[in-house]
Amino acid sequence: MVLSKLFLFFIIFLGGLFSISLAGGACGYGNLFNGYGTNTAALSSVLFTNGYSCGQCYQIRCTGTSACYAGSPVVTVTATNLCPPNWALDSNNGGWCNPPRTHFDMSKPAFNKIAQMRAGIVPVMYRRVPCARYGGMRFAVQGNMYWLLVFVLNVGGAGDVSDMSVKGSKTNWIRMSHNWGASFQAFSLLGGQSLSFQITSYTTRETIVAWNVAPSYWSLGLTYGTYMNFS
């Protein structure tokens, strides 16, 4: 898989996102200490694409300011949240995430790897890169007996998901609709059946089938794993 190698200029703003991003944010990943760690960022809506960019990985380098660390170190972050527009402020004076800006609101640990914290805002170069994940994808199951809501985590390769289907051990494949962030939903009675998932990458359109991810006695609120993943 080849992702874009082109570096582009944009602005990073550090605005107290640290506590928000570690709670999962708009992608719904939950406690990031148990998954994506502290190298995370919220994307402006131009990059967030209604949640389809959740899980994507970006390599970021500070440039063009004395606040950048010597040697121009690079940090790789995972998109875990949305940085919403602030229409009350000008795009060049506080409304950093207003369209059409391409913008990242980084966690403090991630920002501190490329620039001095006192700077707050620095120009950078960035590019999409493949996501290096350990192990297989994970599926956090929520909802109720009539409504299955699944969050997809630890996605390798492009890191993102565009389409998803579920199959109970007694059903055919059921197309799931995108709910929000990294979650997909199906309105069907699937209790008492083992669950398999078909996942398609938003970027590459590659599809993986993960068979019998959740056993027939699966429960809401639990997360189930598979050895399958994108590379």
Rosetta blueprint (number, residue, H / E / L):
1 M L
2 V L
3 L L
4 S L
5 K L
6 L L
7 F L
8 L E
9 F E
10 F E
11 I E
12 I E
13 F E
14 L L
15 G L
16 G L
17 L L
18 F H
19 S H
20 I H
21 S H
22 L L
23 A L
24 G L
25 G H
26 A H
27 C H
28 G L
29 Y L
30 G L
31 N L
32 L H
33 F H
34 N H
35 G L
36 Y L
37 G L
38 T L
39 N L
40 T E
41 A E
42 A E
43 L E
44 S E
45 S H
46 V H
47 L H
48 F H
49 T H
50 N H
51 G H
52 Y L
53 S L
54 C L
55 G L
56 Q L
57 C E
58 Y E
59 Q E
60 I E
61 R E
62 C E
63 T L
64 G L
65 T L
66 S L
67 A L
68 C E
69 Y L
70 A L
71 G L
72 S L
73 P L
74 V E
75 V E
76 T E
77 V E
78 T E
79 A E
80 T E
81 N E
82 L E
83 C E
84 P L
85 P L
86 N L
87 W L
88 A L
89 L L
90 D L
91 S L
92 N L
93 N L
94 G L
95 G L
96 W L
97 C L
98 N L
99 P L
100 P L
101 R L
102 T L
103 H E
104 F E
105 D E
106 M E
107 S L
108 K H
109 P H
110 A H
111 F H
112 N L
113 K L
114 I L
115 A E
116 Q L
117 M H
118 R H
119 A H
120 G L
121 I E
122 V E
123 P E
124 V E
125 M E
126 Y E
127 R E
128 R E
129 V E
130 P L
131 C E
132 A L
133 R L
134 Y L
135 G L
136 G L
137 M L
138 R E
139 F E
140 A E
141 V E
142 Q E
143 G E
144 N E
145 M L
146 Y L
147 W E
148 L E
149 L E
150 V E
151 F E
152 V E
153 L E
154 N L
155 V L
156 G L
157 G E
158 A L
159 G L
160 D L
161 V L
162 S L
163 D E
164 M E
165 S E
166 V E
167 K E
168 G E
169 S L
170 K L
171 T L
172 N L
173 W E
174 I E
175 R E
176 M E
177 S E
178 H E
179 N L
180 W L
181 G L
182 A L
183 S E
184 F E
185 Q E
186 A E
187 F L
188 S L
189 L L
190 L L
191 G L
192 G L
193 Q L
194 S L
195 L E
196 S E
197 F E
198 Q E
199 I E
200 T E
201 S L
202 Y L
203 T L
204 T L
205 R L
206 E L
207 T E
208 I E
209 V E
210 A E
211 W E
212 N E
213 V E
214 A E
215 P L
216 S L
217 Y L
218 W L
219 S L
220 L L
221 G L
222 L L
223 T E
224 Y E
225 G E
226 T L
227 Y L
228 M L
229 N L
230 F L
231 S L
